[in-house]
Amino acid sequence: MPDFDRLKLITSAHNDTIKQLSRLTDSARERRRAGLMLLEGLHLIEAALEAGHKPAAVYVNPAAGQHLELRALLSRLDCPGYLIAEGALSRVTSLASAPEILAVLPRPVPNWTRQPDCVVLLEDLQDPGNLGTILRCAAAAGAGAVYLSKGCVDVFSPKVLRAGMGAHFALDIHEEADLAAVLDAFAGTRVVTALDGAVSLYAVDLSGPTAFVFGNEGAGVSPALQALAPARVKIPMPGAAESLNVAMAATVCLFERVRQREAPGA
């Protein structure tokens, strides 16, 4: 990539490049149509590079010219690069203030032949923060794949990518999956959480292959998916709260599996 000081400067908010970036930021339909995602900031771009994903183009904030980490990142890239005036850049980011750098990349393609021993199925999740947090937790807990129903928020939206903190590049992410077919074909333990579940999470053997199913923030897991699990599982809550946020519930479940597998004699 050319040196920072030789990058072409885009100043107009009406430039075609700015318009395209704005569409990628704002429209899930445009991101899916183009097969692209937009990464905001150094951390996410570095995570993508470490996982072998290459940007198609990067867009740099001129105000970050003295940022040594940015210059080091630019030296590793082999793609077109542009400077975008901070005023124009602020119009194509979901952040409160313009980041040092944006990158446009192809959406990762999952490996359908790999069969990890821990998978997460998500039905109709709508909150980007919840979805990104679950992805981050799944990656940290050693899950290999995440399956998303058609009704989920766009998993490659800027907000989900930010909340995932690079987890997208450590997982096989399957969009618009037939969750019933995935769960029905899974040979290991199937865990579906429900407030009125009859079995405590801590009584379930999670040491082997496990599929976790989590549902919509309001409706929970649909009856059709619940019927494919041997039993509905509850997280014991001796306190006064009625329920846990879905991202918190996923964290408890996934790390209970880690605990069981790390226990002496496991």
N, C-alpha and C positions, 0 to 999 in steps of 0.2 A: 504494500500500500504506500502511496506517496506520503512524504513527511507532513506532519500537522500543518506546518507553515505554508505548504503548497496546495492544500485542499481548496477546491472551488467553493466560494461563498454564495449561499442562497439567502436572499434578504426578503423577498416578497412573499407574503402569506398567500398570494394568488398563484404562485408557481405550481405547476402540475405535480411536482414531487410532493409539495406540502399538501396538496389536495388528496393525493393517494395515501400519504401517511395518516391524514386525518380520517379517511375512510377506514383504514386498518385499525385505528384506535377505537373508533366509535361503533363499527358495524360487525357483528358476528357473522352475518351473511356474507359480507365482503371478504372477511378473513377466510371463511370456508371456501368461497368461490375461488379465491386466488391461491388457496393452499398455503397461506403465509401466517406468520405470527410476528408480533412486534415486541422486542425486548427493550426494557428501559433500565439503563444504569450499568455500571461496570460489573457488578456481582453476577447478574444473570447472564451477561454475555460471556464472562469468563467460565461460568458453569457449563454453558452450551459448548464452548470451545473444548473444555476438558473432556466432554462426552463425545467429541468428534463431530459436532454440528458446525457447519460453516455459514457465516452470514452471507446473504446475497449483496447487501450494501449496509454501510453504517453512516450515521448522521451525527455530527459532533457539535457540541456547544462551544462557540469561540471563547466564552468566558472561562473555559476549563483548560486553556492552552498551557498553563504552567503545572497542570496536574501530572506528576511523574507516572502514576499508575496508568493514567489514560494513555500517555505517550508510549508506555511499555506495551499496553494492549494493542495499540495501533500497529506497532512494529511486528506483531504476530499475525496480522490479518493479510489476506490476499483477496481483496474485494474492492469495489469502488467505494470511495469515501467522500463526504461533502461536509462543509461547515454550514450550519443553519443559524442565522441570527437568532438570539435568544427570544426576541419577541415573537418570531414565527415559530420557533421550536415549542414555545409554551402552548401553542394552539394544537399541537399534535401529540401531547402527552397526557396521560391520566393522572400524573403527579401534580401536587400543588405548585411546585416550581420545576423549571426545566432541568432535566438530568444532564450529566456530563456527555452522555452518548446514547443514541438509539441504534438498534440493529434490526433489520428485517431478515427473517430466516424462513425456510420451508418448514411446515409443520412436520414433526417427527412421524415416521411410519412405524407402527408397532410390529413386533415379531409374533405372528400368529402361530408359529410352530412351537415356540417355547411354552412349556407348561410348568410355571413356578409352583412351589408348594404352599405359597401364601398369596391369595388374591383378594381384592376388595371390589365389591359391586356396589354402585351408587345409583339410586333410583330417584330421578327428578329433583336433584339438589338445585336450589335456586340462588343461594348466596355465594358470591365469588370468594369471600373470605373463608367460609366454611369449606368449600371445595379445595382451595389452595392449602389450607391447614391440614386437611385429611391427606392430601397427596404428600405433603412434607412429613407427616407422621408415618404414613405407609412406607415411604422410602427409608426413614430412620429405623423403622421396626423390621426391615428386611423383606417387605412384600415385593413381589416381582411384577405384578400387573394390576391395573385398575380398569374396570369395565363401567362405562357410563351409559345410562339410558338416554334415549333420544330427547327426553324432557329436561336434561341437565343444562345448566348454564354453560356457555362456551368455555371449555377447559383451557383453551389457549387465549383467553382474553387477557389484556394487560393486568387487570386486578387479580385474576387467579394466578397468573405467572408470578406476580410479586409475592403473593401470599405463599406460593409453593417454594420460593427461595431456592430454585434450582432442582427441585424434586422431579419436575417434568422430565428431566434428562436421565433420571435413574430408574424410571419405570416404563413398562410397556403400557401405553394409554390407548384403550380401545373405545372410540366414540360410537355413539348410536348402536350400542350392542344389544343383542337379544338376551337380557339378563336371565330370563327363565331358562333358555337353552344353555347358557353358560353354567348356571347353577345346577341344572339337571344333569349335565355331563361331568360335573366335578366329583371326583372319586373320594375326596377326603371329608373332613368334618365341615358341616354347613352351619354357620352361626347367623341367625337372624334375630336382631334385638327388638324387643317390644316391652312397653311399660307394664303390660299384664302378663309377661312371660312367666312360665311355670318353673323354669330351671335357672338357677343362679349361674352367672358367667363363671364363677370360681369353682363350679362343680363339673365343668365341661373340660374334657381332655383336649387341649389345643396344641399338644406337642408334635403332632403330625401335620400332614397337609390340611390347610384350613382355608375356607372361603368365608369372608365376613360380608354381610349385606346391611347397608344402612340406607334409610329412606328419606323422603322429603321432610324438610324442617317442620312442617305442620302436620302432614298426613301420616308420616312414618312409612314403613314398608307396606306395600300393597298386599292384600290377602292372597293374591295369586303367587307371589314370591314366598310369603310366609308358609304356604302350603307345601313348598318344596323342601323345607327344612324339617328334620325330625322333631324338633321342639323349638318353641320360641324362648329366647334367652333374655333374662333381665339382669341389669347391673344393680346389685343391692345398694339402696340409698337409705341408711338409717336416719338421716337428717330430715329437715323440713321441706326441702326442695321437691317439686313435683317431677321434674325431669332434668336431663342434661342436654345441653346443646349438642347437636349431632357430631360436631367436630370433637368435642370433649368425650362423647361416648365412644367414638372411633379410637381415640387415643387410649382410653382405658382398655378396650378390647384388644387392640393390637399389642399393647405392651404387657397385658396379661399373658399373651402367647409368648412374648419374649421372656417373661419371668419364668414361665413353666419350662421353657427350653433351656434356660440358664441355671435352673435349680440343680443342686447337687444330686447326682444319680440319674438325671434326666437323659 
